[in-house]
Amino acid sequence: MSTIWFATSNKGKLIEVQERFSHFGVEVEQLIAPYPEIQADTLEEVVEAGLTHLWKEHARPLMIDDSGIFLDNKEGFPGVYSAYVLHTLGCQGILDLMHSDTERPAHFECCAGYIDEKGQVLVAKGRVDGHISKEEKGTTGFGFDPIFVPEGHDRTFAEMSLEEKNKMSHRSRAFDKLAEMMELEKD
């Protein structure tokens, strides 16, 4: 089994990515290595800048990701600023913002990136559509999971098991695409 380092301080993300890559016979190890998250218009720009910074610091193959929730009725807000909005407003802040909206479409996006031993960058994106619930529900997951209901379901991500969420999440879709780009084969 090979090992890839995943630069994240988010244990929830780490567990999700470890589960995805276990299907490819790859062990994912956490790398605690802060990197600047640039202010950018796209998740891809944030990931590419983060990979470049980490490569200069560590010079080894590694992965990172950046994710966001996009409220379709609010011009995609908070999008690339999701982490900041989660930290300052939380899930309740999003619910308050949408309190009068009858239609509440939203989607999650994840941009997963990998830099190899030669410094070559691969970037893949995943998306899942759904809507914002009327209240926080569930105790699993992290971030905006308690208020996001994926399309075709009646439960939030936070009401689902890791296995259920990983079958459809934006992160699993992005990392599955990344694994394909890395030419990893499922066990």
Protein Blocks (a to p, Z undefined) as FASTA:
>chain_A
ZZdddddfbfklmmmmmmmmmmnopacddddddddddddfbfklmmmmmmmmmmmmnopa
cdddddddddfklgopakjmmmmmmmmnommlmmmmmmmpmblcdcdddddddddfkopa
cdddddddddddfbdedjehehjllmcccehiabdfklpcfklmmmmpmklmmmmmmmmm
nopacZZ
